[in-house]
Amino acid sequence: MQFQLHREYVKAAAPRPDATARHVAQEHHAQPPPRRTRARVARVLAGAAQRVDRESARRALA
């Protein structure tokens, strides 16, 4: 019984990771990227989609 209580006490007394740093990191990832980045990514994805469509159409005809 004492061993179980000691183990729980050690877990409770152990230092915890910095909650504020974790909160700031999560908040940073929750925000969308800047508008320029989103526009650039959208252009790249649109170009890739066109290439994929052309490649799949070429394979279907072959």
BAFI-3210 file (N, C-alpha, C; in Angstrom, 3 decimals, decimal comma, padded with zeros to 6 digits):
// residues 62
n [1|2|3|4|5|6|7|8|9|10|11|12|13|14|15|16|17|18|19|20|21|22|23|24|25|26|27|28|29|30|31|32|33|34|35|36|37|38|39|40|41|42|43|44|45|46|47|48|49|50|51|52|53|54|55|56|57|58|59|60|61|62]
n.u [000,826|001,914|003,895|002,421|001,185|003,458|004,458|002,409|002,651|005,193|004,734|002,921|004,498|006,456|008,140|006,245|005,814|006,330|003,467|002,703|004,410|003,672|001,037|001,367|002,632|000,632|-001,315|-000,042|000,059|-002,605|-003,380|-004,093|-001,875|000,036|-001,493|-000,101|001,348|-000,707|-001,834|000,283|000,600|-001,892|-001,703|000,373|-000,785|-002,949|-001,604|-000,332|-002,560|-003,540|-001,435|-001,557|-004,085|-003,669|-001,745|-003,141|-005,133|-003,591|-002,593|-004,976|-005,703|-003,659]
n.v [-001,190|001,265|001,507|001,902|004,362|005,940|005,858|007,201|009,670|010,441|010,705|012,836|014,844|015,271|017,421|019,262|019,600|022,810|024,544|026,918|027,231|025,067|025,790|028,147|027,127|025,438|027,343|028,828|026,964|026,725|028,938|030,168|030,016|032,856|035,091|035,295|032,915|031,012|031,582|030,957|028,214|027,326|027,884|026,141|023,653|023,675|023,655|021,174|019,505|019,819|018,678|016,053|015,318|015,490|013,490|011,193|011,138|010,703|008,166|006,729|006,830|005,444]
n.w [000,000|000,826|-001,083|-003,448|-002,860|-002,610|-005,221|-006,615|-005,375|-006,246|-008,990|-008,929|-007,845|-009,696|-012,019|-014,334|-017,917|-019,432|-019,440|-020,654|-022,856|-024,455|-024,941|-026,426|-028,697|-029,729|-030,252|-032,222|-034,320|-034,821|-036,188|-039,483|-042,347|-043,654|-046,063|-048,553|-048,592|-048,611|-051,117|-052,836|-052,352|-053,220|-055,975|-056,708|-056,085|-057,881|-060,344|-060,129|-060,076|-062,674|-064,145|-063,191|-064,107|-066,896|-067,175|-066,309|-068,256|-070,529|-069,975|-069,992|-072,645|-073,840]
ca.u [000,000|002,781|004,586|001,488|001,033|004,717|004,521|001,484|003,223|006,308|004,145|002,316|005,530|007,385|007,899|005,447|006,307|005,844|002,155|002,576|005,102|002,824|-000,129|001,791|002,885|-000,657|-001,979|000,636|-000,338|-004,035|-003,610|-003,809|-000,654|-000,207|-002,229|000,805|001,669|-001,886|-001,990|001,338|000,263|-003,045|-001,226|001,140|-001,722|-003,719|-000,715|-000,135|-003,801|-003,597|-000,474|-002,075|-005,182|-003,097|-001,057|-004,138|-005,789|-002,640|-002,552|-006,242|-005,705|-002,607]
ca.v [000,000|002,425|001,607|002,504|005,774|006,615|005,986|008,264|010,931|010,789|011,195|014,144|015,814|015,436|018,673|019,127|020,449|024,181|024,611|028,111|026,996|024,170|026,560|029,061|026,325|025,021|028,533|029,183|026,013|026,866|030,072|029,858|030,660|034,166|035,072|035,004|031,485|030,261|031,778|030,201|026,792|027,071|027,834|024,899|022,525|023,732|023,191|019,735|018,831|019,796|017,686|014,726|015,045|015,194|012,195|010,130|011,076|010,085|006,723|006,118|006,695|004,517]
ca.w [000,000|000,874|-002,360|-004,408|-002,502|-002,935|-006,674|-006,992|-004,902|-007,134|-010,244|-008,691|-007,503|-010,820|-012,749|-015,555|-019,008|-019,362|-020,075|-021,487|-024,121|-025,242|-025,352|-027,484|-029,900|-030,279|-030,774|-033,468|-035,360|-035,081|-037,079|-040,875|-042,830|-044,254|-047,323|-049,662|-048,554|-049,065|-052,561|-053,516|-052,234|-054,090|-057,361|-056,888|-056,114|-059,125|-061,405|-059,969|-060,462|-064,138|-064,621|-062,868|-065,027|-068,207|-067,122|-066,241|-069,546|-071,448|-069,672|-070,383|-074,111|-074,282]
c.u [000,875|003,512|003,693|001,304|002,299|004,827|003,601|002,018|004,363|005,774|003,580|003,371|006,495|007,090|007,156|006,057|005,653|004,535|002,046|003,263|004,264|001,610|000,222|002,023|001,571|-001,406|-001,367|000,202|-001,818|-004,324|-003,314|-002,519|-000,970|-000,839|-001,333|001,128|000,495|-002,063|-000,958|001,036|-000,905|-002,618|-000,460|000,208|-002,549|-002,864|-000,484|-001,381|-003,924|-002,647|-000,964|-003,199|-004,663|-002,443|-002,074|-004,886|-004,872|-002,584|-003,836|-006,300|-004,689|-002,998]
c.v [001,261|002,625|002,279|003,988|006,553|006,848|007,117|009,632|011,381|011,322|012,595|015,214|016,079|016,752|018,419|019,976|021,829|024,310|025,818|027,907|026,103|024,931|027,502|028,302|025,882|026,199|028,940|028,262|026,143|028,009|029,674|030,546|032,021|034,040|034,736|033,522|030,660|030,382|030,965|028,706|026,446|026,991|026,543|023,695|022,509|023,246|021,694|018,973|018,759|018,753|016,275|014,363|014,715|013,826|011,055|010,005|010,407|008,576|006,037|005,908|005,679|003,073]
c.w [000,000|-000,450|-003,401|-004,121|-002,853|-004,440|-007,159|-006,559|-005,820|-008,454|-010,065|-008,438|-008,658|-011,538|-014,051|-016,659|-018,932|-020,144|-020,997|-022,835|-025,025|-025,775|-026,506|-028,778|-030,541|-030,886|-032,113|-034,601|-035,705|-036,051|-038,520|-041,324|-043,443|-045,641|-048,512|-049,735|-049,050|-050,568|-053,323|-053,490|-053,135|-055,552|-057,639|-056,967|-057,395|-060,295|-061,327|-060,385|-061,976|-064,700|-064,351|-063,816|-066,417|-068,242|-067,076|-067,556|-070,580|-071,217|-070,115|-071,895|-074,600|-074,145]
res [m|q|f|q|l|h|r|e|y|v|k|a|a|a|p|r|p|d|a|t|a|r|h|v|a|q|e|h|h|a|q|p|p|p|r|r|t|r|a|r|v|a|r|v|l|a|g|a|a|q|r|v|d|r|e|s|a|r|r|a|l|a]
***
